[in-house]
Structures are given as structure tokens and as C-alpha cells.
Amino acid sequence: MRKVYLDSAATTKMRPEVVTAMTEVMNDVYGNPSSTHSYGRDAKSLIETARKNIAVHLKVTAAEIIFTSGGTEADNLAIHSCVRDLGVERIITTRIEHHAVIYIVEHCQEKYGTEVVYLDLQDCGTPDYGHLEKVLSDTSKKTLVSLMHINNEIGNRLDIHRVGNLCKQYNALFHSDCVQSIGHYEMDFAELPVDFTAVSAHKFHGPKGVGFAYIKKGTGLKPLILGGSQERGYRAGTESVHNIVGMDKALQMSYENLDKERDYVKGLKDYFKTQLTTHIPGVKFNGNCGDHENSTYTLLNVCLPCPADKAAMLLFTMDLKGIACSKGSACQSGSQKGSHVLTNVLPDEDLNKPSLRFSFSVFNTKEELDYVVEVLKEYIDSIK
């Protein structure tokens, strides 16, 4: 059976060079990085080299990079500590954030009584920046703004400079989940007015189970996980050396090849959009994903012209045909609930139609996209 992987927003294929780098570490550098003997020092050296390399890419100091198990932990660390330790009384966010943000925000509301303000959304899912400024203008409560840079389901890009400058103007803290953007966009956190961010290696052809938090120097965050004094006291637990080295290698290769690979993947998205529009009349693109200026080049969220009673079998049919894509976020794959993002963005008439997220990488080809369009067209024609 033909196999086509178009779910890179969920996780990416690891680069062979990353696997090689990790294997060498697992074979040769197995000491505990907290140990003081030579085996431990060798492991510690690899971690600190990776930290410095990542810091250079993001234009920050090495001390501001804290290794975690991934984006979810980094989001939880920043938001929870802001409320528990920094005196944040109000969080401004949206209802279409990743659940790693939504659930910790709800937890803080329930446990600490934190006020939560959900910003109004435009029809395409873009936050209402006027509403943001209006809420921020009330400076009576210490405030944290948490808005993701790129939405993982519909691909909308936040105007991160605009939001950061508003936060700076009104003395609010700014957290932005950058899981879908680091490795795909150049990010200069020396220039960006962002206090905290979350990153996950498996979104840019690195290993699963590792990521990092950027924590701006002097913010005063406290650890979420207690135990040892690893990661400058921000995150207890023995570091996963081979995963950290793999992440470093993956990020390095992503930025070394950024221009060439971005042009290639952007070309795939444009081609796929054109083929869908040509062969499937009535197809729509959710959020801003059909617009390169306001969305990422790595995904399309497609609303298909199918009646609701035929929608349930579509994803199953795609899987039978060897095509991997997402009905919504892969993090919710075990749930029968609809996408919380699409629920807050789409009109009722489109909510009843099937929407699929296709996300691309440098490992995809136009021939694969032709096959997907053929399968979709065949399915839609069969139910007319």
C-alpha cells in the first residue's frame, strides 16, 4: 500500500544526521551529567554546548535556555510560576490556544482564583488586537498575556511584535508558545519583547520527549518539578543527553537549510492548494491558512464539501489509503470531541462538514500530493 505522511504539525520525521548524532552519544557518552568524574563531565559538556548553540540561534544568552521534556512542560512551567510565584492575577489568552496552555490557565483559575480574559476573535481566528489593548489598559492587576505564535491547527500567525510591544507598553508579561515556529522561522528574542516561550524538538525533525523553555533573564520564575538542582534549578531531573544533542543537531540543520527548505515546502503548499481548488469545487481553507502573509507555510486546514453524515468515514478512508493527516490536533486523537479551534472559528454550516489538516515537510513530494487529491476527489464523487 502506498504511504503518504502529511502530519508534520503533529510530529516530523527525524533527519538521518540527527539519529546518527544521538546514536553516537548513547554508545559513547553515557555518564550522568551531574557526576563529577570524566564520564559525567563529558556528558555535561555536550549539554552545555547544545545550550550555547541554541542560544546563538535565538540571539539570547545560554542561561536563558532551560531544557524540558517538550513544549507542554515549558508552557506549564512559565504560566504556573507566573501565577504562583510572580503575583500574576490576570491572564489574557484565547480559546484557540493549544491545550497545554488552556488547561494550565484553567488550573490557575480554579486553584488560585486567577482572572482569565479570553480575547475576541476575528472571523479567521486572529485575536482582536484592539480588545487586547483595551484589557491591558486596565493596569490594576499584574497581567500575563499568553498567545501562541502559530496556531497548530489552522496555521494562523500572530503579530508577535505587536503583541509584545503592547505588553511592554502596559507592563504585562508575555508568554508565547512557539512550538510550531522555532526551526521554521528565524526568531530573535534579543529583539522580540517576549518573556517566555516553549519549544519542542520533534516539530523540526528532532527527537520526541525533549524541548526547551526560553526564560528571559531576571523574570524570577520558580521550578515546576522539584528534586535536584539541574538546569540552573529551574527543572529537576537527570537531563536526557542524547535527546538534547539530537535537538541541537536538528535545530542547527533547520536553520542551515532554512531558505531552501522553506521555499520548497511553501511550493508544496501552493501546489496542493491549487490542485484542491481545481479538482474539488467548494473546498475551503480554514482560518488564515490559505494566506501566506498571515499563516505558516507548513500546513493547510481544509474544509471539504461533504455532508455531515458522510464526514465520519473520511479520515478512516484516508488511513486505509495510506494517507496520514489529522482531523484536528493529534494531541486530541484519543478524543471524540470536535476541534476546539474550529468550533471557535468556523460558521455552523462549515462545522458540520469534515475538515482535515495537512502539514508538510521537506520529505514530501508533489507526486504524493497528487495522490491525496485523487483520493479525496474519488471519495467526494462517490458520495454524491
Residue pairs with C-beta under 8 A, 6 or more apart in sequence:
1 321
1 322
2 321
2 322
2 371
3 322
3 324
4 322
4 323
4 324
4 364
4 368
4 371
4 372
5 13
5 324
5 363
5 364
6 323
6 324
6 325
6 358
6 359
6 360
6 364
6 368
6 372
7 324
7 325
7 326
7 330
7 357
7 358
7 359
8 203
8 298
8 299
8 359
8 360
8 361
9 152
9 153
9 180
9 203
9 298
9 299
9 326
9 330
9 357
9 359
10 326
10 329
10 330
10 331
10 359
11 202
11 203
11 208
11 330
12 202
12 203
12 204
12 205
12 206
12 361
13 205
13 361
13 363
14 202
14 205
14 206
14 207
14 246
14 250
15 205
15 249
15 250
15 253
17 249
17 253
18 205
18 206
18 207
18 246
18 249
18 250
18 253
19 246
21 245
21 246
21 249
22 207
22 242
22 243
22 245
22 246
22 249
23 242
25 46
25 241
25 242
25 245
26 242
29 39
29 42
29 43
29 46
29 241
30 39
30 43
31 37
31 38
31 39
31 40
31 41
31 42
31 43
32 39
32 40
32 43
32 238
33 40
33 43
33 44
33 46
33 47
33 230
33 238
33 239
33 241
34 40
34 44
34 228
34 230
34 238
35 41
35 43
43 241
46 241
46 244
46 245
47 67
47 239
47 241
47 244
48 62
49 248
50 244
50 245
50 247
50 248
51 62
51 65
51 67
52 62
53 248
53 251
53 252
54 65
54 212
54 247
54 248
54 251
55 61
55 62
55 64
55 65
57 251
57 252
57 255
58 65
58 182
58 187
58 188
58 189
58 214
59 188
59 189
59 190
59 191
60 189
60 190
60 214
61 217
63 217
63 232
64 189
64 214
64 215
64 216
64 217
65 212
65 213
65 214
66 74
66 77
66 212
66 213
66 214
66 215
66 231
66 232
66 234
66 235
67 210
67 211
67 212
67 231
67 235
67 239
67 240
67 244
68 74
68 77
68 198
68 210
68 211
68 212
68 213
68 235
69 209
69 210
69 211
70 200
70 201
70 202
70 208
70 209
70 210
70 211
71 98
71 100
71 177
71 179
71 198
71 199
71 200
71 203
71 211
72 100
72 198
73 211
73 213
73 224
73 225
73 235
74 196
74 197
74 198
74 199
74 211
74 212
74 213
75 98
75 100
75 101
75 104
75 175
75 177
75 198
76 100
76 104
76 224
77 213
77 221
77 223
77 224
77 234
77 235
78 175
78 195
78 196
78 197
78 198
78 213
78 215
78 221
79 91
79 101
79 104
79 105
79 108
79 144
79 146
79 175
80 104
80 107
80 108
80 224
81 221
81 222
81 223
81 224
82 88
82 144
82 173
82 175
82 196
82 221
83 91
83 108
83 112
83 114
83 144
84 112
84 222
85 220
85 221
85 222
86 142
86 173
86 219
86 220
86 221
87 142
88 114
88 142
88 143
88 144
88 173
89 114
89 115
89 141
89 142
89 143
90 114
90 115
90 116
90 117
90 141
90 142
90 143
90 144
91 105
91 108
91 109
91 114
91 115
91 116
91 117
91 143
91 144
91 145
91 146
92 117
92 119
92 132
92 135
92 136
92 143
92 144
92 145
92 146
92 147
92 172
93 101
93 102
93 105
93 116
93 117
93 118
93 119
93 145
93 146
93 147
94 118
94 119
94 121
94 127
94 147
94 344
95 102
95 118
95 121
95 340
95 344
96 121
96 125
96 151
96 153
96 154
96 340
96 341
96 344
96 345
97 105
97 146
97 147
97 148
97 177
98 148
98 152
98 177
98 179
98 329
98 331
99 329
99 331
99 332
99 340
100 177
100 198
100 331
101 146
101 148
101 177
102 340
105 114
105 116
105 146
106 116
108 114
108 116
109 115
109 116
115 141
117 135
119 127
119 128
119 131
119 132
119 135
119 147
120 127
120 128
120 131
121 127
121 128
121 344
121 345
122 128
123 345
124 156
124 287
124 288
124 294
124 345
125 151
125 154
125 156
125 287
125 288
125 341
125 344
125 345
126 156
126 158
126 288
126 294
127 147
127 158
127 163
129 159
129 162
129 163
129 166
132 145
132 163
132 166
133 166
133 170
136 143
136 145
136 166
136 167
136 169
136 170
136 172
137 170
139 170
139 171
142 172
142 173
143 170
143 172
143 173
144 172
144 173
144 174
144 175
145 163
145 166
145 167
145 172
145 173
145 174
145 175
146 175
146 176
146 177
147 158
147 163
147 176
148 158
148 176
148 177
148 178
148 179
148 180
149 157
149 158
149 160
149 176
149 177
149 178
149 180
149 181
149 197
150 156
150 157
150 158
150 178
150 180
150 181
150 295
150 296
151 180
151 287
151 341
152 179
152 180
152 329
153 287
153 301
153 328
153 329
153 339
153 341
153 342
153 357
154 286
154 287
154 288
154 289
154 295
154 301
154 341
154 342
154 345
155 180
155 287
155 288
155 289
155 295
155 296
155 298
155 299
155 300
155 301
156 287
156 288
156 289
156 294
156 295
157 181
157 288
157 294
157 295
157 296
158 176
160 176
160 192
160 194
161 192
161 193
163 174
163 176
164 174
164 176
164 192
164 193
164 194
165 193
166 172
167 173
167 174
167 193
168 174
168 193
173 195
173 196
173 219
174 193
174 194
174 195
174 196
175 194
175 195
175 196
175 197
176 194
176 196
176 197
177 197
177 198
178 187
178 197
178 198
178 199
179 198
179 199
179 200
179 203
179 211
180 203
180 296
180 298
181 187
181 296
182 197
182 199
182 203
182 204
182 251
183 203
183 204
183 205
183 250
183 251
183 254
183 255
184 204
184 254
184 258
184 262
184 296
184 297
184 298
186 255
186 258
189 197
189 214
189 216
194 214
194 216
195 215
195 216
195 219
196 213
196 214
196 215
196 216
196 219
196 221
197 213
197 214
198 211
198 213
199 211
199 212
199 213
199 214
200 210
200 211
201 207
201 208
201 210
201 211
201 243
201 246
201 247
201 250
201 251
202 208
202 209
204 250
204 251
204 254
205 250
205 253
205 254
205 361
206 246
206 247
206 249
206 250
206 251
207 242
207 243
207 246
207 247
207 250
209 240
209 243
210 240
210 243
210 244
210 246
210 247
211 247
212 247
213 234
215 221
215 234
221 234
223 233
223 234
223 235
223 236
224 235
225 235
225 236
225 237
226 236
227 236
227 237
228 236
228 237
228 238
229 236
230 236
230 237
230 238
230 239
231 239
254 261
257 362
261 362
262 297
264 362
265 297
265 298
265 360
265 361
265 362
265 364
266 292
266 297
268 360
268 364
268 365
268 366
268 369
269 297
269 298
269 299
269 300
269 360
271 366
271 369
272 300
272 358
272 360
272 369
272 372
272 373
273 285
273 290
273 300
275 369
275 370
275 373
276 283
276 300
276 302
276 373
276 376
277 283
279 373
279 377
280 304
280 305
280 373
280 376
280 377
280 380
281 305
282 305
283 302
283 303
283 304
283 305
284 302
284 303
284 350
285 300
285 301
285 302
285 303
286 301
286 302
286 303
286 342
286 345
286 346
286 350
286 355
287 295
287 301
287 341
287 345
288 294
288 295
289 295
289 296
289 299
289 300
289 301
290 300
298 359
298 360
298 361
299 357
299 358
299 359
299 360
300 357
300 358
300 359
301 342
301 355
301 356
301 357
301 358
302 355
302 356
302 357
302 358
303 346
303 350
303 353
303 354
303 355
304 314
304 353
304 354
304 355
304 356
304 376
304 380
305 353
305 380
306 314
306 353
306 354
306 380
306 383
307 352
307 353
307 383
308 352
308 353
310 354
310 383
311 352
311 353
311 354
314 354
314 356
314 379
315 325
315 327
315 354
315 356
317 375
317 379
318 324
318 325
318 356
318 375
321 375
323 371
323 372
323 375
325 356
325 357
325 358
325 359
325 372
326 333
326 356
326 357
326 359
327 333
327 339
327 354
327 355
327 356
327 357
328 338
328 339
328 341
328 342
328 355
328 357
329 339
329 341
329 357
332 339
338 351
339 355
342 351
342 355
343 351
346 355
358 372
